[in-house]
């Protein structure tokens, strides 16, 4: 999981936004529209990042369609100190 977090949060241009999304859903699980509004990002951008985070088992979801809510996986929560370490080094 550590290698996955380093890759998805620092290995691409989208890393800072992914950290912002992770931090937001750790604070409170949200759907993509709520995340877009909360973070001031385009809805399709948020959906893209959520898809990448899901593909790498960093976040999971519950519910269907528009009401689908996202939250960090247990593996991500176990390595939350690493997420915070990565966040400190990124321009958010």
C-alpha positions in Angstrom: 0.0 0.0 0.0 2.9 2.4 0.7 4.2 2.1 -2.9 0.6 2.6 -4.2 0.1 5.8 -2.1 3.5 7.2 -3.3 2.6 6.5 -6.9 -1.0 7.9 -7.0 -0.2 10.8 -4.8 3.2 11.9 -6.1 3.8 10.0 -9.4 1.5 12.1 -11.5 0.3 15.7 -12.0 -3.0 14.9 -10.2 -1.3 14.0 -6.9 -2.2 17.2 -5.1 -5.9 17.0 -6.0 -6.0 13.4 -5.0 -4.5 14.3 -1.6 -7.2 17.0 -1.3 -9.9 14.5 -2.2 -8.6 12.0 0.3 -8.4 14.5 3.1 -11.9 15.7 2.4 -13.4 12.2 2.4 -11.5 11.3 5.5 -13.1 14.3 7.2 -16.5 13.2 6.0 -17.5 10.7 3.3 -18.9 12.6 0.3 -20.2 12.0 -3.2 -18.4 13.4 -6.3 -20.6 16.5 -6.6 -20.1 17.4 -2.9 -16.3 16.9 -3.4 -16.4 19.1 -6.5 -18.2 21.9 -4.7 -16.1 21.6 -1.5 -12.8 21.6 -3.3 -13.7 24.0 -6.1 -12.9 21.5 -8.8 -14.7 20.4 -11.9 -17.0 17.5 -11.4 -15.4 15.4 -14.2 -12.0 16.1 -12.7 -13.1 14.8 -9.4 -14.7 11.7 -11.0 -11.4 11.0 -12.8 -9.4 11.2 -9.6 -11.9 9.0 -7.7 -11.7 6.4 -10.5 -7.9 6.4 -10.2 -8.0 6.1 -6.4 -10.6 3.3 -6.7 -8.5 1.4 -9.2 -5.6 1.4 -6.7 -7.8 0.5 -3.7 -7.1 3.8 -2.0 -10.8 4.7 -1.7 -14.0 2.7 -1.8 -17.6 3.6 -2.3 -21.1 2.8 -1.1 -24.4 3.5 -2.8 -25.4 3.8 -6.4 -25.5 6.5 -9.1 -25.5 10.1 -8.1 -25.6 9.3 -4.4 -22.5 7.1 -4.4 -20.4 8.1 -1.4 -16.6 7.7 -1.2 -14.3 7.1 1.8 -10.8 5.8 2.4 -10.2 2.1 2.5 -8.9 0.4 5.6 -5.5 0.0 4.0 -5.3 3.7 3.4 -6.4 4.5 6.9 -3.7 2.2 8.2 -1.1 4.2 6.3 -2.7 7.6 7.0 0.6 8.9 8.5 2.1 8.4 5.1 -0.7 10.3 3.4 -0.1 13.2 5.8 3.7 13.0 5.1 3.1 13.1 1.4 0.6 16.0 1.8 3.2 18.1 3.6 5.5 17.9 0.6 2.9 18.8 -2.0 1.7 22.3 -3.1 -2.0 22.1 -2.1 
